[in-house]
Amino acid sequence: MAVAQASTSLELAAGKLHALGSVVPVDGRISWFAESARGYTPLLCYLLTDDTGDLLVDTSLPLIRET
């Protein structure tokens, strides 16, 4: 899948918290969108780091309709 924008890492707290993300095209190939949907969607997660290890927190998929 082509990435519409380069993946980025933004340090939110020095050495402790990073926001990781990218924007990908919605063009019928992403299964959680309707085949007819078009545009772009952000994909985001956060990386928490400390001396004992790392934790990657996925913010989940965007909601596109009522559930």
C-alpha positions as CSV (number, residue, x, y, z in Angstrom):
1,M,0.0,0.0,0.0
2,A,1.4,3.4,-1.0
3,V,1.8,5.9,1.8
4,A,0.5,9.3,0.9
5,Q,2.8,11.1,3.3
6,A,6.1,10.1,4.8
7,S,5.7,8.4,8.2
8,T,6.6,10.7,11.0
9,S,7.7,10.5,14.6
10,L,7.1,13.4,16.9
11,E,8.7,13.4,20.4
12,L,6.1,14.6,22.8
13,A,8.1,14.0,26.0
14,A,11.9,13.8,25.8
15,G,13.0,10.2,25.7
16,K,9.6,9.0,27.1
17,L,6.7,9.5,24.6
18,H,6.6,9.6,20.8
19,A,3.6,10.0,18.4
20,L,4.0,7.8,15.3
21,G,1.9,8.2,12.3
22,S,1.2,8.4,8.6
23,V,-1.5,9.1,6.2
24,V,-2.6,6.5,3.7
25,P,-5.0,6.7,0.7
26,V,-8.5,5.3,1.0
27,D,-9.0,3.8,-2.5
28,G,-10.9,0.6,-2.1
29,R,-8.0,-1.5,-0.8
30,I,-8.5,-1.0,3.0
31,S,-11.0,-3.5,4.2
32,W,-12.5,-1.4,7.0
33,F,-13.7,1.3,4.6
34,A,-16.5,0.9,2.1
35,E,-15.1,0.0,-1.4
36,S,-16.6,3.2,-2.7
37,A,-14.9,5.4,-0.1
38,R,-12.2,7.7,-1.3
39,G,-9.8,10.2,0.3
40,Y,-7.1,9.7,2.9
41,T,-7.0,8.5,6.5
42,P,-4.5,9.0,9.3
43,L,-3.0,6.0,11.1
44,L,-1.6,6.9,14.6
45,C,0.0,5.2,17.6
46,Y,2.1,6.3,20.6
47,L,5.3,4.8,21.8
48,L,6.0,5.0,25.6
49,T,9.6,4.3,26.6
50,D,11.3,3.8,29.9
51,D,14.2,1.9,31.5
52,T,12.2,-1.3,31.8
53,G,10.9,-1.4,28.2
54,D,8.6,0.0,25.6
55,L,4.9,0.0,25.1
56,L,3.2,0.7,21.7
57,V,-0.3,2.0,22.1
58,D,-2.5,1.7,19.0
59,T,-5.3,4.3,18.9
60,S,-7.4,2.0,16.7
61,L,-9.2,2.6,13.5
62,P,-11.2,5.7,12.7
63,L,-15.0,5.4,13.0
64,I,-16.7,6.1,9.7
65,R,-20.3,5.4,10.7
66,E,-22.5,4.8,13.7
67,T,-22.1,1.3,15.3
